[in-house]
Amino acid sequence: LLCSLYSTICFRFNAFKRTNIILQHLRMSKHTDVAGDVLLERKGCAGVITLNRPKFLNALSLNMIRQIYPQLKKITFFICNESIHPSSLSPFIAISEAKKAKQMSQDFFREEYILNNAVGSCQKPYVALIHGITMGGGVGLSVHGQFRVATEKSLFAMPETAIGLFPDVGGGYFLPRLQGKLGYFLGLTGFRLKGRDVYRAGIATHFVDSEKFSMLEEDLLALKSPSEENIMDVLETYHAESKIDKDKSFILEEHMDKINSCFSANTMEQIIENLRQDGSSFALEQLKVISKMSPTSLKITLRQLIEGSSKTLQEVLTMEYRLSQACMEGHDFHEGVRAVLIDKDQSPKWKPASLKEVTDEDVNNHFKSLGSSDLKF
């Protein structure tokens, strides 16, 4: 849920322009006529959900979420198509700048996470076509689905620690279930995976050449009575035919031993010490990256992943809702949005400014129950 406006905010806002942008995003979040932002079609026995908000990199808005959710209960087979335009992150500038509008952040995160759970618990075949930038909201609509199809143009990342947040939308569930400590590495550093590496990492279940994407969708839609087996047959056929980067090794393959060793610690301080002791160019580069992240985000993310490794998806989303609300009440999220997305000076002033200043109490407070306000499914 991070860089939905990376490509649209390319200059330093003066007060007037900033206010207009904020008001625009608030209107988008509240407006009820957003049929053009998400296309819902019925084709045969399939429902096709297409994200269609290119100006904002297909960032999910609250009303898009409210359109998608009811459809999951109506049709027997779903294709979530993120291929027309890149899918990215949500309207956090509006949430951050409308700091006093607490209800807005509560509603957005609650309903988004309920949608994530609906995807993960969907009893009907669900195919996510991920073709382009997939971060935040796009991740939540895809990784919990049964089938996830990437192309050479796919780009996956969970870079939330750079804006004082954490890898949400169920990141605490799927990241620690990737091979070794890969998910811990991706969640803490925001490392970007591209193309076939999205498949090799286990984020996608299949890889298809982008030029055949439309043909794949047509073949899926042509299935008269889609079942897991015949959907799998179609996907496996296209996957087997793909030759792009087939002979290349996983970009992190040569570093997996280091990742597994260094990121196996239970504290951020020990992870950093492990990287320092390793001393390789790869380890030193990760130290450089981590040093730029919010210290609070790093600590809550590590705990999120450790705890999430043994929780159900619903339990993880309940935990993440608590984290989201704590972050909205804190300092670093709003400072991160300012530094990375609004002013773009890339120089956030984190508070606390160092890992040693982030106390156990600070971390524990992020995970506290919200009582009657907890997320409910």
Secondary structure, DSSP 4 states (H G I P E B T S, - for coil): ---TTTTT--S---HHHHHHHHHHHHHHHH-S--TTTEEEEEETTEEEEEE--GGGTT---HHHHHHHHHHTTT-SEEEEE--SS-B----HHHHHHTTT-HHHHHHHHHHHHHHHHHHHT--S-EEEEE-SEE-THHHHHHTTSSEEEE-TT-EE---GGGGT----TTHHHHGGGSSTTHHHHHHHH---EETHHHHHTTS-SEE--GGGHHHHHHHHHT-SS--HHHHHHHHHHHHHH--TTTTSPPTTGGGHHHHHHHTT-SSHHHHHHHHHHH--HHHHHHHHHHTTS-HHHHHHHHHHHHHHTTS-HHHHHHHHHHHHHHHHHSSHHHHHHIIIIIS-------SS-SGGGS-HHHHHHHT---GGGS---
